[in-house]
Amino acid sequence: MLPEYKRRTNIGVGLGVLAQLIGFIASQYVDIGTILWLAAILIYGGMILFIWGLWSYAIGKGYRGVWGLLGLLSLIGLVILFLFPDKHRSPKAA
């Protein structure tokens, strides 16, 4: 994987999952209208961050960024993209 995309991937996937998790927990345990709007923003914003992270992951592995839309499948999309072979892997020394 290209090193310049590794950081973007970690930030996007990490913050995306965290924001979605916080938003989901807030939506389950709080019944105040304002908090529910905040929870929805966290969930959808986290989804956008997650897709951006997977977009960077796909580019870093040598594929088109559009494969990052697998993020719509959440963690299943991450696993699918993880299974793609890395086109930028350095050849092993003989």
C-alpha positions as CSV (number, residue, x, y, z in Angstrom):
1,M,0.0,0.0,0.0
2,L,1.2,3.5,-0.8
3,P,2.3,5.2,2.4
4,E,0.7,8.5,1.6
5,Y,-2.7,6.9,1.6
6,K,-2.2,4.8,4.7
7,R,-2.7,7.8,7.0
8,R,-5.9,8.9,5.2
9,T,-7.2,5.4,5.4
10,N,-6.6,5.1,9.1
11,I,-8.2,8.5,9.8
12,G,-11.2,8.0,7.6
13,V,-12.0,4.4,8.7
14,G,-11.2,5.1,12.4
15,L,-13.1,8.3,12.8
16,G,-15.9,7.1,10.6
17,V,-16.5,4.0,12.7
18,L,-16.2,6.0,15.9
19,A,-18.7,8.7,14.8
20,Q,-21.2,6.1,13.6
21,L,-20.9,4.2,16.9
22,I,-21.4,7.3,19.0
23,G,-24.3,8.4,16.8
24,F,-26.0,5.0,17.1
25,I,-25.6,4.8,20.8
26,A,-26.9,8.4,21.2
27,S,-29.9,7.6,19.1
28,Q,-30.8,4.5,21.1
29,Y,-30.5,6.0,24.6
30,V,-31.7,9.6,24.2
31,D,-35.2,10.7,23.3
32,I,-34.6,14.4,22.9
33,G,-35.2,15.8,19.4
34,T,-32.1,17.9,19.3
35,I,-29.9,15.0,20.3
36,L,-31.5,12.8,17.7
37,W,-30.6,15.3,15.0
38,L,-27.0,15.4,16.3
39,A,-27.0,11.5,16.3
40,A,-28.2,11.5,12.7
41,I,-25.5,13.9,11.7
42,L,-22.8,11.8,13.4
43,I,-24.1,8.6,11.7
44,Y,-24.2,10.1,8.2
45,G,-21.0,12.1,8.7
46,G,-19.3,9.0,10.0
47,M,-20.5,7.1,6.9
48,I,-19.0,9.7,4.6
49,L,-15.7,9.6,6.5
50,F,-15.7,5.8,6.3
51,I,-16.3,5.8,2.6
52,W,-13.5,8.4,2.2
53,G,-11.2,6.2,4.1
54,L,-12.0,3.2,2.0
55,W,-11.6,5.4,-1.1
56,S,-8.1,6.2,0.0
57,Y,-7.5,2.5,0.9
58,A,-8.5,1.4,-2.6
59,I,-6.2,4.0,-4.3
60,G,-3.4,3.1,-1.9
61,K,-3.7,-0.6,-2.9
62,G,-3.6,0.4,-6.6
63,Y,-7.3,0.3,-7.5
64,R,-9.8,2.9,-8.6
65,G,-11.2,5.0,-5.8
66,V,-14.7,4.1,-6.7
67,W,-14.1,0.8,-4.9
68,G,-14.4,2.9,-1.8
69,L,-18.1,2.9,-2.3
70,L,-18.0,-0.6,-0.7
71,G,-18.1,1.5,2.5
72,L,-21.9,1.6,1.9
73,L,-21.8,-2.0,3.1
74,S,-20.0,-0.9,6.3
75,L,-17.6,-3.4,7.8
76,I,-18.4,-6.0,5.1
77,G,-17.2,-3.6,2.5
78,L,-14.0,-3.1,4.5
79,V,-13.4,-6.8,4.6
80,I,-14.0,-7.2,0.9
81,L,-11.6,-4.4,0.1
82,F,-9.0,-5.9,2.5
83,L,-9.1,-9.1,0.5
84,F,-8.1,-7.4,-2.7
85,P,-4.4,-8.0,-3.5
86,D,-2.1,-5.0,-3.1
87,K,-0.8,-3.9,-6.5
88,H,1.8,-1.7,-4.9
89,R,3.4,-4.4,-2.8
90,S,7.2,-4.3,-3.2
91,P,8.7,-7.4,-4.7
92,K,10.5,-9.7,-2.2
93,A,14.2,-9.9,-2.4
94,A,15.4,-13.2,-3.9
